Amino acid sequence: MKFRCERDTLITALTKAGRAVTTKAGPVAGLSGVLLELSGDSLAVTGSDVDLTIAARVTVSGSENGTALVGARLLTDVVRSLDLGAVEVEFDEQVLRVCAGRSEFALRTMPPGDFPRIPLLGEATVTVDGPALVSGLRQVVPAASHDESRPVLTGALLMSHGGGLRVVATDSYRLAQRDLRSVEMDVGAKGVLVPSRALEEVARLVADDTRVGVQLDERTVLFEVDDTRLSARLINGDFPSYEGLIPTDHPNRLVTDRSVLLDAIRRVRLLAPAQRSMRVRMQSGSLTLSATAQDVGEATEEVSASYDGEELLIAFNAEYLHDGVEVLESDEILLLTADSLKPALLQSPDNDDFLYVLMPLRVT
């Protein structure tokens, strides 16, 4: 294998593929590497941890076809360290040589057979509006759980709804739901559970006005964005029946400026480290945020708001409250509550395409 290309072109491909490479030690050594496959002037760079596979294809000036498997982190660091300009790569007798200017590296490789052959599905069967899809993913995916002991909560449910696509995720402490009316995708009657990590990577890949190709089978989903293909194993299991978690009885209604509230949360949150609660007091004309860190201090900030309901003191996980307000795509935010022990609902005052349900904490 022998080819020549610009340094930044190669870095882009290595970075994309490298995000799928496993960072954990395991029985399959090849999963720590990226697979380079050259055919003519087309170079495919693939990384995988079996559950997630990313293959980025770039155009190079190739002279000898071939395949090489090399440590992902080392190769990326080497290429990134080179000066701007052309890079020459040659693979021969288990050594990958990387040359640029006066720099030359000889990197030991692994047998290409050590890289698992994970089938990337055929061509995408449907294309969808990329920015619209990413808008929904960025709102919903952060609500997915990171607890591997409950795998069905580590993904997002994609299901057909109202002629479009509904995306839902929950970690049992909060729930996010977004209806994408302009995104049509056949995900079957029950929908599919896609790992949140895969959806985060899809969101990274999509640029303005990009169409995203999608293909599904019983076990796998494929996303195709320009010259990059991402394949992920679907999560096997039943997503919780989430509809009953969305409150319908919320007599207390508060409306305030989203950016002003978000800034206030960020400041008060400094005294509410990880997992500590932030207290929210709602009364006529205002909302007051407060937090206390034992042996450190306390913070309080008042925000002007329109409030219709009984005076209420409720507490939330500070991080989860911040996340819900941050992802709303509206100038104002609507906070609906019933009492200090029942779930609260965050959404735009103008539409209910996006809902964020937040479980309260006990007020202390």
N, C-alpha and C positions, 0 to 999 in steps of 0.2 A: 504494500500500500504506500502510495506517495501522492501528496497533494500540496498545494500552496494556496493560502488565502490571507485575508486581512485579519490581524489580531482580534479586533473587536467582533468580527463576524464569528470567529471561533469561540470567543468568550460568551457571546450571546447564546449559542447552541449549548455549550457546556453548562452554563448557568441554568437554563431551562431543564435540561435532562437531569442535572445534578440534584434538583429539588425532589426527585423521586427516589434517589439513591438512599439506601438504608444507612442509618447512623449507628445501628446496633450490631454488636458481634453476633454471628450466627453460623450455622453449619454450612451455608452456601457462601463461600468467600467471594464469588464473582459478583454478588449483589453490592459490594463496596465499590465497584467500578462502573465506568461508562463504556458502552460498546460503540466503537467507531466502525462504520461500514461504508466503504467508498465504492461507488459504481459510476464510472465515467466522471462527470463533473458534479455529481450529487453525493454529498456526505450526510449520512444519517448518524446522529448522536443519540443514544438511548440509555436511559437510566431506569432502574426499577427496584422496588422492594417486594415484588410479586403482587401485592394488593394494588399498587399504583405504578403505572408505567408511562413515561413521557419520552416521546421520540421527536427530536427537532431535526429538520432537514434544511441544509444550507447549500448554496452553490459555491463550489471551489474550482480551482484549476487542477484537475486530477490527471495523473499520468500512469498510475498502476493501481488497479483495483485490489481490494483486500479488506481484511477484518482484523481489528485489534481490541483487546479488552485491557483497560488500564485504570489504575486507581483514580477515582473521580476527583477527590479533593486535591490530590497532588497535581494532577494534570491541570486543573483549573487554576490553582495557585501559580503554577509555572507559566502558563500562557498569560495570566493577568500581570505577571511581573515583567513581561517583555516590553520593549519600547513599541510605540505606535508604528504601524507599517505591516509589511508582509511577514508571514510565518510559514516556514517549510516544515512539513511533518512527513516522516518516513518510518515505516515499520519493517523490520527485517530480523529474523532469528530471535524472537522474543524480546526485542528491544525497540522501543518507540523513541525516535530521535526528533527533537523539537528544536528548530534553529531559527534565529532572527538576529540580524546584524552580527555582532561578535559573540552572541550568546548561543550556547549549545547545551542541551540536556539529553541524557540518555536514560530513559525510564524503563524499568523492568515491567513486563506485562504479565497477565494471567492467561491461561488457555481460554480462547473464546468459548469453548464448550462448557466452561464453568458458569457462563451467563445463561440463566434460564430462558428458554424459548417460550415467551408468553405471546400468544396470538393477539395481535392488534386487529380488531374487526376489519371487515372490508370497508368500502367507501361509505361515507355518511348517507343516511337515507332521508334526512330532513335537515334543512337549515333554518335557524331562528335568528332573531334580532339580538346580536351580541350585547350591545349596551343595555338593552332592556333586561336581558337575562342577568347580567352582572349586577345591575341595580338591585334586583331582588336577592341575589346571592349575598351581596354585601350587607343587606339588612337582616337576613335570616340566619345565615351560617354561624355567626358568632354565638348564637344561642344554643348550638349543639354542645353536647357533653364531651368531656375529654376522658371520662372514666371508662376504660376498656373493659371493665367487668360488666358493663351494660351496653353491649355493642349497638343495639338498636337505637340508642340515644346519641351515638357518635356520628350519626349521619343526618341528612335532611331528606324529608319525604317530598318527592315530586309527584304530583297527581293532577289529573285533568279536572278543570273546574270552570264552569261557565263559558266554555269555548276557548279558554286559555289554560294557563299553567298555574297551579298553586304550589308554593314552596313553604314547608313548615319544619321547624326544628325546636327542640326543647331539651333542657337538662334537668327537668322536673322542678326547678326553682324559677324558671322563666320560660316563656314561649314566644316565638316570633312567627308570624304568618304573613305572606305576601302573595297577592293575586296579580299575576302578570297577564293582562287581558290580550296583549299583542303577541304573546309567545304560544304557539300551537305545537304541541309535542305529544305523540302517542306513547303514553307510559302505562298502558293497560288499565284494567278496571280498578285494581288495587293501588296503582302507583308503584314507584320504586324507591328504595332507600339507597342513596348515594353517599359514600363517605364524605364527611365535611372537608377533610384534607384535600380530596380530589376537587371539590367545588371551589375551594380557596385558590387552587392552582389554575383552574379555568378562569377565574376572575382576574388573576394576574396576567393572563395571556391576551385578554381581549382589549383591543384599542378602539378608538372612535370609529363608528360606522362598520365595524367588523361583523360579518356573518359567522355564526358558529354552526358547524355541522354536527349532527348527533345521530348515533346509531345505538340501538339496544338489542341485547338478546337476554336469555333467561338469567345469565350470571354476570354479564359485563355491560358497561356503558362506555361508549367512545365519544369523545369530543374532539373536533377537528377545527383548529384556529389557524388560518393561513397555512404555514408549512410545518405546524406542530400538531402532533396527535397525542392525546392523553387517553389512556385506557384505565379503567378502575373496576375492581370487583364490587358488585352490588352487595349490600349487607343483607344477610338472610335472617328474616324475622319479621314480626308484626310490629309496626309502629303503634304506640299507645293511642287509644281513642281520645283524641285531643279536644274535640269540639266541646265537651263538657267542662273543660278547663277555662274556656273563655267566658268571663262574667257577662251576664245579661242584665243584672239588677245593680245599677250604679247611680244612686240618687245624688251623689256629690259630683259636681262638674266644675273643673278649673281650666281656664285657658290663659296661656301666657306666651311671651316671646320665646321661641326656642333657643336662639343664640344667647340671649341674656341668661336664661336658665342654665344652659350648658356651661357658660363661663362661671356661673356661681357654683355649680356642682364641682367643677374642676378645682376651684379654690377651697371650698369646704372639705372636699375629699382628701386634701393634704393632711387633715387630722382624722381621717377615717381610713387607715391602712387596710390592706387586703382582708376581706371578710368582715370588716367592722361595719356597723350600721350607720346610716345617715338618717336623721330624723327630719320629717317633713311636716310642718304645721300649716294647715290651710284654714284661712279665715277670710272674712269679707275684705276684698281689695288687695290681698297679699298672700304670699307663700314664704315661709321662713325655713331655711335649711340650717341644720346644726349637726355637729359631730364632736365627739370627745375621745381623746386618746389618753388613757390612764398614765399619769406621771409625765405627760408631755404638754397637754393643753387642750383648748377647745376652740371651735370656730363657729360663727353664726353669720348668716347673710339673708337679708330680706329681698324678695323679688316682687315687683308689682304684678298683680294678676286679677283676672275676673273670676270670682268664685261664687257659685250658687250651691249652697248646702250647709250642713251643720259644721261648726268648727271641729276640726279633726286633726289628731296627731297620729302619724303613721310612720313606720321605719322601714327602710329598704337596704339591701346590700348596696353599698355605694358604687361598686364597680358595675353591677347590673343596671342600676338606675342610669348611670352615665352612658352605658352602651345603648340603652333604649332611646334616650334623648338624642344621642349623637347620630344614629342612623335614620332618624326621621327626615323626610325630604319635604319639609314645609316650613314656612316662616313662623307659624304658631304651633303650639303643642296643646293637645287636649288630654287631661288626666282625669279619668273617671274612677271613683272609689265608692265603696259601700260603708266599710268601717275599717278599724285598724287591724283586723284579722283576716279579711277576705282579699282575694287577688285584685290588684289594680290594673287598669287598662290604659295604655298610652297609644295615641294615634293622632292623625291630623284632624283638625276640626272640619275640614272640607270633604274628606273622603275616607273610606274604610278599607282601601286596598292593602294597607299595612296595619297590622295589629301587633302590639307588644304587651304580653301579659306578665305581670311581675308579682311574685309572692311576697307578702310583707314579712318582716321579722318582728319579734316581740319587742315592744318599746321598753328600753331600759333607761 
